[in-house]
Amino acid sequence: MPVLSLPGGVELSYLENGVASRSAVLLVPGPTDSWRSYEPILDEVSEELRVVAISLRGHGDSSKPPGAGFRIEDLASDLVPFLDAIDVERVVLTAHSGSCLIARQVALQTPGCVAGLFLEASPFTLRGDEDLTRFVNQVIGELRDPVDPGFARSFIRDTSTEVLPADLVERLVQDVLKVPVVVWRQLFQSLLAYDDTNELAGLMTPTRLIWGDEDRLIPRAMQDQLLRLLPEAGLTVYAGVGHTPRWEQPNRFAADLTRFSSRVLPPR
């Protein structure tokens, strides 16, 4: 996979499909996932769109700077320089779960760059969330390098579905094992602290929320809160689907993403 070096030395691994264009769809994986988590939809999105799947710093084969630098704000700070480096002026940011906060941070800071937000299983805010606090304290607090493969497999299973091919599950597990414990700790502590909800009413970016009604991690109430605050948001509910709709219904997800992106991105 190609690796791109940013100013400051961070290197980001990515995969690119589609046509040459200065507008693109950027696929941002959820916490601890790599670009590979978008494999089920990559070949299903329209070939008329430029689609780039990325591994955030600290994830997959992207660089893992020692020490600090894995908070939501740090990860968000890499995305616009990355887009500049691959010559993208306008982007649809597609993100999953906690990484939707990263996409929202970029849209709030650089609205002229972000043509749309396509947010899958987006939290409203996780600040002080009791379940996440318990997970951070009791599970992540006990993690040690190297991360145990059994733990990585159970983590994937909790957000996965039986329809995923076993070989893809194993590739996803191997990428989770590449994430150092320092990344787990800083990122999940940041998820507990980050709160952009006071700013969302001013975010005029067209937004499509994607949510499965069997999601055990992100409740419907959070989608309703986002709909009330985001001026340009709409919600698509996937019936009988859990936390990662693109894994359970990849064809539908890709079609929804294609339709939304084609509407908000400028013509080539």
C-alpha positions as CSV (number, residue, x, y, z in Angstrom):
1,M,0.0,0.0,0.0
2,P,1.2,3.5,-0.7
3,V,2.5,5.6,2.3
4,L,2.5,9.4,2.3
5,S,4.8,11.5,4.4
6,L,3.3,14.7,5.9
7,P,5.1,17.8,7.1
8,G,6.4,16.9,10.6
9,G,7.2,13.3,9.7
10,V,3.9,11.5,10.2
11,E,3.4,8.8,7.5
12,L,-0.1,7.7,6.5
13,S,-1.0,4.4,4.7
14,Y,-3.8,4.5,2.3
15,L,-5.6,2.9,-0.7
16,E,-7.1,4.8,-3.6
17,N,-9.8,3.8,-6.1
18,G,-11.7,5.6,-8.9
19,V,-11.1,8.5,-11.2
20,A,-8.5,11.3,-11.0
21,S,-10.2,14.3,-9.5
22,R,-9.6,17.3,-7.2
23,S,-12.7,16.2,-5.2
24,A,-12.8,12.9,-3.3
25,V,-14.4,10.7,-0.7
26,L,-12.1,10.1,2.2
27,L,-12.9,7.0,4.3
28,V,-11.9,7.4,7.9
29,P,-11.9,4.1,10.0
30,G,-13.2,3.9,13.5
31,P,-10.8,3.7,16.5
32,T,-8.1,1.0,16.2
33,D,-9.3,0.0,12.6
34,S,-7.2,0.5,9.5
35,W,-8.2,1.4,5.9
36,R,-8.8,-2.3,5.5
37,S,-12.1,-2.0,7.4
38,Y,-13.6,-0.4,4.3
39,E,-12.6,-3.3,2.0
40,P,-16.2,-4.6,1.8
41,I,-17.4,-1.4,0.1
42,L,-14.4,-0.2,-1.9
43,D,-15.3,-2.0,-5.1
44,E,-19.0,-1.1,-4.7
45,V,-18.7,2.7,-4.7
46,S,-19.2,4.3,-8.1
47,E,-16.1,4.3,-10.3
48,E,-17.0,7.9,-11.2
49,L,-15.8,9.0,-7.7
50,R,-12.3,9.3,-6.4
51,V,-12.3,7.2,-3.1
52,V,-9.4,7.2,-0.7
53,A,-9.3,4.9,2.4
54,I,-6.8,5.9,5.1
55,S,-5.2,4.5,8.2
56,L,-4.9,7.2,10.8
57,R,-1.6,7.8,12.6
58,G,-1.0,5.0,15.1
59,H,-3.1,2.6,13.1
60,G,-2.4,-0.2,10.6
61,D,0.8,0.5,8.7
62,S,0.7,4.3,9.4
63,S,3.5,5.6,11.6
64,K,3.3,5.5,15.3
65,P,5.3,8.4,16.8
66,P,6.5,7.6,20.2
67,G,4.8,9.2,23.1
68,A,2.0,11.7,22.6
69,G,-0.1,12.6,19.6
70,F,-3.1,10.3,19.4
71,R,-6.0,12.5,20.6
72,I,-9.0,13.3,18.4
73,E,-7.5,16.7,17.7
74,D,-4.1,15.2,16.7
75,L,-5.7,12.7,14.3
76,A,-7.9,15.4,12.8
77,S,-4.9,17.6,12.3
78,D,-3.4,15.1,9.8
79,L,-6.4,15.0,7.4
80,V,-6.2,18.4,5.6
81,P,-2.4,18.2,5.0
82,F,-3.0,14.7,3.7
83,L,-5.7,15.9,1.3
84,D,-3.4,18.8,0.2
85,A,-0.7,16.3,-0.5
86,I,-2.9,14.2,-2.8
87,D,-4.3,17.3,-4.4
88,V,-7.9,17.2,-3.1
89,E,-9.7,20.5,-2.7
90,R,-13.2,19.3,-1.7
91,V,-14.0,16.1,0.2
92,V,-16.8,14.0,1.6
93,L,-15.5,12.8,5.0
94,T,-16.9,9.3,5.7
95,A,-16.2,8.1,9.2
96,H,-17.3,5.4,11.6
97,S,-18.1,5.5,15.3
98,G,-15.7,7.5,17.4
99,S,-13.9,8.7,14.3
100,C,-17.0,10.7,13.4
101,L,-15.8,13.1,16.0
102,I,-12.6,13.5,14.0
103,A,-14.5,14.2,10.8
104,R,-16.7,16.8,12.6
105,Q,-13.6,18.5,14.0
106,V,-12.2,18.8,10.5
107,A,-15.5,20.2,9.2
108,L,-15.7,22.7,12.0
109,Q,-12.2,23.9,11.5
110,T,-12.0,23.9,7.6
111,P,-15.6,24.1,6.3
112,G,-14.4,25.3,2.9
113,C,-12.7,21.9,2.3
114,V,-15.5,19.6,3.5
115,A,-18.4,19.3,1.0
116,G,-20.2,16.7,3.1
117,L,-20.2,14.4,6.1
118,F,-21.3,10.8,5.9
119,L,-21.3,9.6,9.5
120,E,-21.8,5.9,10.3
121,A,-22.9,5.1,13.9
122,S,-21.9,8.6,15.0
123,P,-22.0,9.4,18.8
124,F,-23.5,12.7,19.9
125,T,-20.8,13.0,22.5
126,L,-19.0,10.3,24.6
127,R,-17.9,12.8,27.2
128,G,-18.3,11.1,30.6
129,D,-20.1,8.1,29.0
130,E,-20.4,5.5,31.8
131,D,-20.0,2.4,29.6
132,L,-17.0,3.8,27.8
133,T,-15.5,5.0,31.1
134,R,-15.8,1.5,32.5
135,F,-14.2,0.0,29.3
136,V,-11.3,2.5,29.5
137,N,-10.7,1.9,33.2
138,Q,-11.2,-1.9,33.4
139,V,-10.1,-3.1,30.0
140,I,-7.8,-0.6,28.3
141,G,-6.2,0.2,31.6
142,E,-5.0,-3.4,31.8
143,L,-3.7,-3.7,28.3
144,R,0.0,-4.3,27.7
145,D,2.1,-4.4,24.6
146,P,1.9,-6.6,22.6
147,V,-1.9,-6.6,22.6
148,D,-3.3,-10.1,23.1
149,P,-4.7,-11.6,19.8
150,G,-7.6,-13.1,21.7
151,F,-8.6,-9.6,23.0
152,A,-8.2,-8.1,19.4
153,R,-10.4,-10.8,18.0
154,S,-13.1,-10.3,20.6
155,F,-13.0,-6.5,20.0
156,I,-13.6,-7.1,16.3
157,R,-16.3,-9.6,17.0
158,D,-18.2,-7.1,19.2
159,T,-18.6,-4.7,16.3
160,S,-18.7,-7.3,13.5
161,T,-21.2,-9.5,11.9
162,E,-21.4,-13.2,10.9
163,V,-21.6,-12.2,7.2
164,L,-17.9,-11.0,7.2
165,P,-15.6,-13.5,5.5
166,A,-13.3,-15.2,8.0
167,D,-10.2,-14.2,6.1
168,L,-11.2,-10.5,6.3
169,V,-11.9,-10.9,10.0
170,E,-8.3,-12.2,10.4
171,R,-6.9,-9.3,8.4
172,L,-8.8,-6.9,10.6
173,V,-7.5,-8.6,13.7
174,Q,-3.9,-8.4,12.4
175,D,-4.3,-4.7,11.9
176,V,-5.7,-4.1,15.4
177,L,-2.7,-5.9,16.7
178,K,-0.5,-3.2,15.1
179,V,-2.0,-0.5,17.4
180,P,0.2,0.1,20.4
181,V,-1.3,0.4,23.8
182,V,-0.3,4.1,24.0
183,V,-2.7,4.7,21.1
184,W,-5.5,2.8,22.7
185,R,-5.1,4.8,25.9
186,Q,-4.7,8.3,24.5
187,L,-7.4,7.9,21.9
188,F,-10.1,6.4,24.2
189,Q,-9.3,8.9,26.9
190,S,-9.8,11.6,24.3
191,L,-13.1,10.1,23.3
192,L,-14.2,10.5,26.9
193,A,-13.1,14.2,27.0
194,Y,-14.0,15.5,23.6
195,D,-17.2,17.5,23.2
196,D,-18.1,19.6,20.2
197,T,-21.8,19.8,20.8
198,N,-21.9,23.5,21.5
199,E,-20.5,24.1,18.0
200,L,-22.7,21.8,16.0
201,A,-25.5,24.2,15.4
202,G,-23.2,26.3,13.4
203,L,-22.0,23.4,11.2
204,M,-23.7,24.0,7.8
205,T,-22.1,21.1,6.1
206,P,-24.6,18.7,4.4
207,T,-24.6,15.6,6.6
208,R,-26.0,12.1,6.3
209,L,-26.2,9.9,9.4
210,I,-26.2,6.2,8.9
211,W,-27.4,4.1,11.9
212,G,-28.4,0.4,12.4
213,D,-31.3,-0.1,14.7
214,E,-29.6,-3.0,16.5
215,D,-26.6,-0.9,17.4
216,R,-25.7,-1.8,21.0
217,L,-23.0,0.9,21.4
218,I,-24.6,4.0,19.9
219,P,-28.3,4.5,20.7
220,R,-31.0,6.1,18.5
221,A,-31.3,9.0,21.0
222,M,-27.8,10.2,19.9
223,Q,-29.0,10.3,16.3
224,D,-32.0,12.3,17.3
225,Q,-29.8,14.7,19.2
226,L,-27.6,15.2,16.2
227,L,-30.6,15.8,13.9
228,R,-31.8,18.5,16.3
229,L,-28.5,20.3,16.3
230,L,-27.1,19.9,12.8
231,P,-28.9,22.2,10.4
232,E,-28.2,20.1,7.3
233,A,-28.5,16.6,8.6
234,G,-30.7,13.6,7.6
235,L,-30.9,10.1,9.0
236,T,-30.9,6.8,7.2
237,V,-31.8,3.8,9.4
238,Y,-30.7,0.3,8.5
239,A,-33.2,-2.2,10.0
240,G,-31.8,-5.3,11.7
241,V,-28.3,-4.0,11.5
242,G,-25.7,-3.4,14.3
243,H,-22.8,-1.0,14.9
244,T,-21.1,-1.3,11.5
245,P,-23.8,-1.1,8.7
246,R,-21.1,-1.1,5.9
247,W,-20.1,-4.6,7.0
248,E,-23.6,-6.0,7.1
249,Q,-25.1,-4.3,4.1
250,P,-22.1,-3.2,2.0
251,N,-24.0,-2.8,-1.3
252,R,-26.7,-0.5,0.3
253,F,-24.0,1.4,2.2
254,A,-22.0,2.0,-1.0
255,A,-25.1,3.0,-2.9
256,D,-26.1,5.5,-0.2
257,L,-22.5,6.9,-0.1
258,T,-22.3,7.2,-3.9
259,R,-25.7,9.0,-4.0
260,F,-24.8,11.5,-1.3
261,S,-21.3,12.2,-2.6
262,S,-22.4,12.7,-6.1
263,R,-24.9,15.3,-4.9
264,V,-22.6,17.3,-2.7
265,L,-19.3,17.1,-4.6
266,P,-18.6,19.5,-7.4
267,P,-18.6,18.0,-11.0
268,R,-15.2,16.8,-12.2
